[in-house]
């Protein structure tokens, strides 16, 4: 093991300890669960990362039992998505929904890495259900549909991504509002 590899491993262990301590202080801070999941996945422990995401999501994982893809807002509902995000929800509520969407998205990435396309699709749909503006989940869902060979559904999903990006223009992230760059067709990217 090289010196750099040992240092990287030590850095990941320190981050793991830090995020576990943050979770112990505030078990409702989903961002700490997301960051701990990232660290565990980077260390190669995808099973532990999946468990951390699921614990962070709590009862939200019950949505996985639904196979009804129609509940995912499409481009036809972009206007309602926009009004929902700007008028009906305060910033704190929207941030929590976005964090839940990020956790579902990251869980979907873990499923896809293991070759479980059904599980990945359910997770990406759950993320979109939590926050219709979560573009990484929409892009990942389109990528899953492409991998399955469902070109019509994939094309519609890519059109939804473009419609949401065009209609909204900005996305609320952890640090507030920021511009979301258009990166084209990407698949399985954690937030």
C-alpha positions as CSV (number, residue, x, y, z in Angstrom):
1,X,0.0,0.0,0.0
2,X,1.4,3.3,-1.0
3,X,1.7,6.3,1.3
4,X,-1.0,8.1,-0.6
5,X,-3.4,5.2,-0.3
6,X,-2.8,5.0,3.4
7,X,-3.5,8.7,3.8
8,X,-6.7,8.4,1.7
9,X,-7.8,5.5,3.9
10,X,-7.1,7.5,7.0
11,X,-9.0,10.5,5.6
12,X,-12.0,8.3,4.9
13,X,-11.9,6.8,8.4
14,X,-11.7,10.3,9.9
15,X,-14.7,11.4,7.8
16,X,-16.6,8.3,8.8
17,X,-16.0,9.0,12.5
18,X,-17.0,12.7,12.0
19,X,-20.3,11.9,10.2
20,X,-21.1,9.1,12.7
21,X,-20.6,11.7,15.5
22,X,-22.9,14.2,13.7
23,X,-25.6,11.5,13.4
24,X,-25.2,10.7,17.1
25,X,-25.7,14.4,17.9
26,X,-28.7,14.9,15.5
27,X,-30.2,11.6,14.3
28,X,-32.6,13.6,12.1
29,X,-29.9,15.3,10.0
30,X,-30.3,13.4,6.7
31,X,-27.3,15.3,5.2
32,X,-25.0,13.5,7.7
33,X,-26.4,10.1,6.6
34,X,-25.9,11.1,2.9
35,X,-22.3,12.1,3.6
36,X,-21.6,8.9,5.7
37,X,-23.1,6.8,2.9
38,X,-20.7,8.5,0.4
39,X,-17.7,7.7,2.6
40,X,-18.7,4.1,3.1
41,X,-19.3,3.6,-0.6
42,X,-15.9,5.2,-1.4
43,X,-14.4,2.7,1.1
44,X,-16.0,-0.1,-0.9
45,X,-18.6,-1.1,1.6
46,X,-21.8,-0.7,-0.5
47,X,-23.9,-2.8,1.9
48,X,-23.1,-0.5,4.8
49,X,-23.7,2.5,2.6
50,X,-27.1,1.2,1.6
51,X,-28.1,0.6,5.2
52,X,-27.0,4.1,6.2
53,X,-29.1,5.6,3.4
54,X,-32.1,3.5,4.4
55,X,-31.8,4.5,8.1
56,X,-31.5,8.2,7.1
57,X,-34.6,7.9,5.0
58,X,-36.5,6.2,7.8
59,X,-40.1,5.4,6.7
60,X,-39.6,7.0,3.3
61,X,-38.4,3.6,2.0
62,X,-42.0,2.4,2.2
63,X,-42.5,4.1,-1.2
64,X,-40.2,1.4,-2.7
65,X,-43.1,-1.1,-2.4
66,X,-45.0,0.9,-5.1
67,X,-44.6,-0.1,-8.7
68,X,-46.7,2.7,-10.0
69,X,-44.4,4.8,-12.1
70,X,-47.2,7.2,-12.9
71,X,-46.7,9.0,-9.7
72,X,-43.4,10.5,-11.0
73,X,-44.2,14.0,-12.3
74,X,-43.4,14.3,-16.0
75,X,-42.7,17.3,-18.1
76,X,-46.5,17.9,-18.4
77,X,-46.4,18.9,-14.7
78,X,-43.4,21.2,-14.9
79,X,-45.5,24.3,-14.3
80,X,-47.0,22.8,-11.1
81,X,-43.5,21.7,-10.1
82,X,-42.3,25.2,-10.4
83,X,-45.1,26.7,-8.4
84,X,-44.8,24.0,-5.8
85,X,-41.2,24.6,-5.3
86,X,-41.4,28.4,-5.1
87,X,-44.8,29.0,-3.5
88,X,-46.1,26.1,-1.5
89,X,-42.9,25.0,0.3
90,X,-40.6,27.1,2.5
91,X,-36.9,26.7,2.0
92,X,-36.4,24.3,4.9
93,X,-39.1,21.9,3.7
94,X,-37.8,22.0,0.2
95,X,-34.2,21.4,1.4
96,X,-35.4,18.3,3.4
97,X,-37.2,17.0,0.3
98,X,-34.1,17.5,-1.8
99,X,-31.9,15.8,0.8
100,X,-34.3,12.8,0.8
101,X,-34.2,12.7,-3.0
102,X,-30.4,12.7,-2.9
103,X,-30.4,9.8,-0.5
104,X,-32.8,7.8,-2.7
105,X,-30.7,8.7,-5.8
106,X,-27.5,7.5,-4.1
107,X,-29.3,4.3,-3.0
108,X,-30.3,3.8,-6.7
109,X,-26.6,4.3,-7.8
110,X,-25.6,1.5,-5.4
111,X,-28.3,-0.8,-6.8
112,X,-27.2,-0.1,-10.3
113,X,-23.6,-0.8,-9.5
114,X,-24.7,-4.2,-8.2
115,X,-26.6,-4.8,-11.5
116,X,-30.1,-4.5,-9.8
117,X,-31.8,-2.3,-12.4
118,X,-35.2,-2.8,-10.9
119,X,-34.1,-1.6,-7.5
120,X,-32.2,1.3,-9.1
121,X,-35.3,2.3,-11.1
122,X,-37.5,2.2,-7.9
123,X,-35.0,4.3,-6.0
124,X,-34.7,6.9,-8.8
125,X,-38.5,7.1,-9.0
126,X,-38.7,7.5,-5.3
127,X,-36.2,10.4,-5.5
128,X,-38.3,12.1,-8.1
129,X,-41.4,11.5,-6.0
130,X,-39.7,13.2,-3.1
131,X,-38.4,16.2,-5.1
132,X,-39.6,16.5,-8.7
133,X,-36.7,19.1,-9.3
134,X,-34.0,16.6,-8.5
135,X,-32.3,16.4,-11.9
136,X,-29.6,13.8,-11.1
137,X,-32.4,11.3,-10.3
138,X,-34.2,12.2,-13.5
139,X,-31.0,11.7,-15.5
140,X,-30.2,8.4,-13.8
141,X,-33.8,7.2,-14.4
142,X,-33.4,8.0,-18.1
143,X,-30.1,6.1,-18.1
144,X,-31.7,3.0,-16.5
145,X,-34.4,3.0,-19.1
146,X,-31.8,3.2,-21.9
147,X,-29.8,0.3,-20.3
148,X,-33.0,-1.8,-20.4
149,X,-33.5,-1.0,-24.1
150,X,-36.8,0.9,-23.5
151,X,-36.0,3.6,-26.0
152,X,-39.5,5.2,-25.9
153,X,-39.5,5.6,-22.2
154,X,-35.9,6.7,-22.1
155,X,-36.6,9.3,-24.8
156,X,-39.5,10.6,-22.8
157,X,-37.4,10.7,-19.6
158,X,-34.7,12.7,-21.3
159,X,-37.3,15.1,-22.6
160,X,-38.5,15.4,-19.0
161,X,-35.0,16.3,-17.9
162,X,-34.7,18.9,-20.6
163,X,-38.1,20.4,-19.8
164,X,-37.4,20.6,-16.1
165,X,-34.0,22.2,-16.7
166,X,-35.5,24.7,-19.2
167,X,-38.5,25.6,-17.0
168,X,-36.8,25.9,-13.7
169,X,-33.3,27.0,-14.6
170,X,-31.9,26.8,-11.0
171,X,-31.9,24.1,-8.4
172,X,-31.9,24.5,-4.6
173,X,-28.9,22.6,-3.3
174,X,-27.4,22.2,0.2
175,X,-25.8,25.7,0.0
176,X,-28.9,27.5,-1.4
177,X,-29.8,28.2,-5.0
178,X,-27.2,27.5,-7.7
179,X,-27.3,27.1,-11.4
180,X,-27.5,23.5,-12.6
181,X,-25.3,22.9,-15.6
182,X,-26.7,20.9,-18.5
183,X,-24.4,17.9,-18.8
184,X,-26.3,15.8,-21.3
185,X,-27.1,12.2,-20.9
186,X,-25.5,10.8,-17.8
187,X,-26.2,7.7,-15.8
188,X,-25.8,6.7,-12.2
189,X,-24.3,9.8,-10.7
190,X,-24.7,10.4,-6.9
191,X,-25.6,13.8,-5.8
